[in-house]
Amino acid sequence: MNLTLINNKFNEKFGATGEMFTSPGRINLIGEHTDYNGGFVFPGAIDKGMVAEIKLNGTDKVRAYSVDLNDYAEFGLNEEDAPSQSWARYIFGVCREIQKRGGKIAGFDTAFSGDVPLGAGMSSSAALESTFANALNELFSLGIDRFELARIGQSTEHNYCGVKCGIMDQFASVFGKAGHLMRLDCRSMEFEYFPFDPEQHGYKLVLLDSVVKHELVGSPYNDRRASCERVAAVLGREFLRGATMEDLEAVREKISEEDYKRARYVIGEEQRVLDVCEALKRDDYETVGKRMYETHWGMSRDYEVSCEELDFLATVAEECGVAGSRIMGGGFGGCTINLVRTELYDNFIATAKAKFAAKYGHEPKVYSVVISDGARRL
């Protein structure tokens, strides 16, 4: 991240120097489509994020400059002051959500920039929300706890950006810890850190971005969520969380084949998250990788949220001897996340680029990631 560029732009726009704050994007190693089923997710913050320079300006107006978009917005702090630019609505939403919780804030100047790849499923929006929630909490001495900072980001998405997201992205951005992943229980909101340092054990973590986003007719996420809710109801549960394969087999005749497959994936995925946590306690990265492949093919065949390009990348990974590979995120495009032995890394990247380009006419983008700290002042 080019801090000097942000500082220069801030000075150019506002004739002053402010304080720097940052929050990261995130990966999710395993635990996909489990959040709305009351299950576990297993994210980590990454070494790519958002940085904002901020200075209180003594007015009731926010003056914001996006360095990356070269765009400026100015807005007040009342509900009717919502800016028209979508990027500025994230900052406005954070301000409003803090105010709704009784936080007293006032106007400020800010310039910000990010290096989270857009559209790759690494949660650039959560990084932006967490940066401003944490910064305003510190600058105005509001005393908001970190979980509430994450909820402020989530509420911003719901109420100002039209996205009904879960809590994982903002949670990971706020609570991130270098060298650790976090197992979050989406039912109780309890979490635990697990050491994760692949490089120390001879592995690298790399994302391959297919640069593909399939538009699907209807609402595929809502359809899958409804499938899970139907099976949970037949099982007499609020969520699929805690159901076993035996429970599912016992009601198989009472549910559709499609609902059965959706539930089979989710129940299996909950167990895979727990398996990966246990494997990491033993520094057993091979088991971690095996579970990643199981997640990929479960998402592809049972949950049906993959696409041809992502299946192709996972297959190339298997052929190259990569320890683990899977779709990361909701599906239908985006990235695979890959756990690769260091000595196989160069060959895998070269092979994946060449084979993908030969088949689809463009290379996948390559992002190596390191697990890093969460929201903080620089």
Residue pairs with C-beta under 8 A, 6 or more apart in sequence:
1 22
1 49
1 51
1 113
1 114
1 115
2 113
3 20
3 51
3 378
5 67
5 113
6 20
6 51
6 52
6 53
6 67
6 111
6 112
6 113
7 17
7 20
7 53
9 65
9 67
9 111
9 113
10 16
10 17
10 18
10 53
10 55
10 65
10 109
10 110
10 111
11 17
13 63
13 65
13 72
13 109
13 111
14 55
14 57
14 63
14 109
14 111
16 55
16 109
17 53
17 55
18 53
18 54
18 55
18 109
18 110
19 53
19 54
19 55
19 135
19 139
19 377
20 51
20 52
20 53
20 54
20 377
20 378
21 51
21 52
21 54
21 131
21 132
21 134
21 135
21 138
21 375
21 376
21 377
21 378
22 49
22 50
22 51
22 52
22 131
22 375
22 376
22 378
23 49
23 50
23 126
23 127
23 128
23 129
23 130
23 131
23 134
23 173
23 174
23 374
23 375
23 376
24 45
24 46
24 47
24 48
24 49
24 116
24 127
24 172
24 173
24 176
24 372
24 373
24 374
24 375
25 45
25 46
25 48
25 49
25 116
25 122
25 123
25 124
25 126
25 127
25 173
26 43
26 44
26 45
26 46
26 122
26 123
26 126
26 127
26 168
26 169
26 172
26 173
26 176
27 43
27 44
27 46
27 122
27 205
27 207
27 328
27 337
27 369
27 371
28 41
28 42
28 43
28 44
28 168
28 172
28 328
28 329
28 337
29 42
29 43
29 44
29 181
29 196
29 276
29 288
29 292
29 337
30 42
30 269
30 272
30 273
30 276
30 288
30 291
30 292
30 295
30 326
31 39
31 40
31 41
31 42
31 43
31 269
31 270
31 272
31 273
32 269
32 295
32 299
32 326
32 327
32 328
32 329
32 330
32 331
33 224
33 265
33 266
33 269
33 299
33 303
33 305
33 330
34 40
34 41
34 186
34 241
34 266
34 269
34 270
34 273
35 41
35 166
35 167
35 168
35 186
36 166
36 186
36 225
36 228
37 186
37 228
37 232
37 239
37 240
37 241
37 266
37 270
38 186
38 187
38 238
38 239
38 240
38 241
38 242
39 185
39 186
39 187
39 239
39 240
39 241
39 266
39 269
39 270
39 273
40 183
40 184
40 185
40 186
40 270
40 273
40 274
41 166
41 168
41 183
41 184
41 186
41 273
42 181
42 182
42 183
42 184
42 194
42 273
42 276
42 277
43 168
43 169
43 171
43 172
43 181
43 182
43 184
44 172
44 176
44 180
44 181
44 182
44 196
44 371
45 172
45 173
45 175
45 176
45 177
45 371
45 372
45 373
45 374
46 116
46 122
46 176
46 369
46 370
46 371
46 372
47 369
47 370
47 371
47 372
48 114
48 115
48 116
48 117
48 122
48 367
48 369
49 114
49 115
49 116
49 127
49 131
49 173
49 372
50 112
50 113
50 114
50 116
50 124
50 127
50 128
50 130
50 131
51 112
51 113
51 114
51 131
51 378
52 110
52 111
52 112
52 131
52 132
52 135
53 110
53 111
53 112
54 108
54 109
54 110
54 132
54 135
54 139
55 108
55 109
55 110
56 106
56 107
56 108
56 139
57 63
57 107
57 108
57 109
58 106
58 107
59 106
59 107
60 76
60 77
60 106
60 107
61 74
61 75
61 76
61 77
61 107
62 73
62 74
62 75
62 76
62 77
62 91
62 92
62 95
62 107
62 108
62 109
62 110
63 72
63 73
63 74
63 107
63 108
63 109
63 110
64 72
64 73
64 74
64 75
64 88
64 91
64 109
64 110
64 111
64 112
65 71
65 72
65 73
65 110
65 111
65 112
66 72
66 73
66 87
66 88
66 111
66 112
66 113
67 111
67 112
67 113
68 113
68 114
69 87
71 85
71 87
73 83
73 85
73 87
73 88
74 83
75 81
75 82
75 83
75 88
75 92
77 95
77 96
77 99
77 105
77 106
77 107
79 96
81 92
82 89
82 92
82 160
83 89
83 92
86 161
87 128
89 160
89 161
90 125
90 128
90 129
90 132
90 156
90 160
90 161
91 110
91 128
91 132
92 160
93 129
93 155
93 156
93 157
93 159
93 160
93 161
94 129
94 132
94 133
94 136
94 152
94 153
94 156
95 105
95 132
95 136
96 156
96 159
96 160
97 133
97 152
97 155
97 156
97 159
98 105
98 133
98 136
98 137
98 142
98 144
98 152
99 105
100 155
101 144
101 148
101 152
103 136
103 137
103 140
103 142
103 144
104 140
104 142
105 136
105 140
105 142
106 140
108 136
108 139
110 132
112 128
112 131
114 124
114 127
114 128
116 122
116 123
116 124
116 127
117 124
117 209
117 365
117 367
118 124
119 213
119 334
120 207
120 209
120 334
120 335
120 365
120 367
121 328
121 329
121 330
121 334
121 335
122 207
122 335
122 367
123 169
123 172
123 173
125 157
125 161
125 163
125 169
126 153
126 169
126 170
126 172
126 173
127 173
129 152
129 153
129 156
129 157
129 170
129 173
130 149
130 150
130 153
130 170
130 173
130 174
130 374
130 375
131 375
133 144
133 149
133 152
133 153
133 174
133 375
134 149
134 174
134 375
134 376
134 377
135 377
136 142
137 143
137 144
137 149
138 377
144 152
146 174
146 175
146 375
147 171
147 174
147 189
149 170
149 174
149 375
150 167
150 170
150 171
150 173
150 174
150 175
151 167
151 170
152 170
153 169
153 170
153 173
153 174
154 165
154 166
154 167
154 170
157 163
157 164
157 165
158 164
158 165
166 186
167 184
167 186
167 189
168 184
168 186
171 182
171 184
171 191
172 182
172 374
173 374
173 375
174 374
174 375
175 182
175 191
175 374
176 182
176 371
176 372
176 373
176 374
176 375
177 193
177 373
177 374
178 371
178 372
178 373
179 195
179 196
179 197
179 371
180 193
180 194
180 195
180 196
180 371
181 193
181 194
181 196
181 280
181 371
182 191
182 192
182 193
182 194
183 191
183 192
183 194
183 273
183 277
184 190
184 191
185 191
187 239
187 241
194 277
194 280
194 281
195 280
196 280
196 371
197 371
198 204
198 205
198 285
198 339
199 342
199 370
201 283
201 285
202 341
202 342
202 343
203 285
203 323
203 339
203 340
203 341
203 342
204 339
204 340
204 342
204 345
204 368
205 337
205 338
205 339
205 340
205 368
205 369
205 370
205 371
206 337
206 338
206 340
206 345
206 349
206 366
206 367
206 368
206 369
207 328
207 335
207 336
207 337
207 338
207 366
207 367
207 368
207 369
208 313
208 335
208 336
208 338
208 352
208 356
208 364
208 365
208 366
209 334
209 335
209 364
209 365
209 366
209 367
210 307
210 309
210 310
210 313
210 333
210 334
210 335
210 336
210 356
210 360
210 364
211 362
211 364
211 365
212 307
212 309
212 310
212 333
212 334
212 360
213 332
213 333
213 334
214 307
214 332
214 333
216 332
220 305
220 331
220 332
221 330
224 262
224 303
224 305
227 258
227 259
227 262
227 263
228 239
228 240
228 262
228 263
228 266
230 255
230 259
231 240
231 243
231 248
231 251
231 255
231 259
231 260
231 262
231 263
232 238
232 239
232 240
232 243
234 251
234 254
234 255
235 243
235 247
235 248
235 251
237 243
240 263
240 266
240 267
240 270
241 270
243 263
243 267
244 267
245 264
245 267
245 268
248 260
248 263
248 264
248 267
252 260
255 263
261 301
261 302
261 303
261 304
262 302
262 303
264 298
264 302
265 298
265 299
265 302
265 303
266 303
268 294
268 298
269 295
269 298
272 291
272 294
272 295
275 287
275 291
276 287
276 288
276 291
279 285
279 287
279 288
279 291
280 288
285 323
285 339
286 323
288 323
288 324
288 339
289 322
289 323
289 324
289 325
289 339
290 323
290 324
291 324
292 323
292 324
292 325
292 326
292 337
292 339
293 314
293 318
293 324
293 325
293 326
295 326
295 327
296 306
296 310
296 311
296 314
296 325
296 326
296 327
296 336
297 314
299 305
299 306
299 326
299 327
299 331
300 306
300 310
300 311
300 314
300 327
303 331
305 327
305 330
305 331
305 332
306 327
306 331
306 332
307 331
307 332
307 333
309 333
309 356
309 360
310 327
310 331
310 333
310 334
310 336
312 355
312 356
312 359
312 360
313 325
313 336
313 352
313 356
313 364
314 325
314 326
314 327
314 336
316 348
316 351
316 352
316 355
316 356
317 324
317 325
317 336
317 338
317 340
317 348
317 352
318 325
319 351
320 344
320 347
320 348
320 351
320 352
321 341
321 344
321 348
322 338
322 339
322 340
322 341
322 344
322 348
323 339
323 340
323 341
324 338
324 339
325 336
325 337
325 338
325 339
326 336
326 337
327 334
327 335
327 336
328 334
328 335
328 336
328 337
329 335
335 367
338 348
340 348
349 366
352 364
353 363
353 364
353 366
356 362
356 363
356 364
357 363
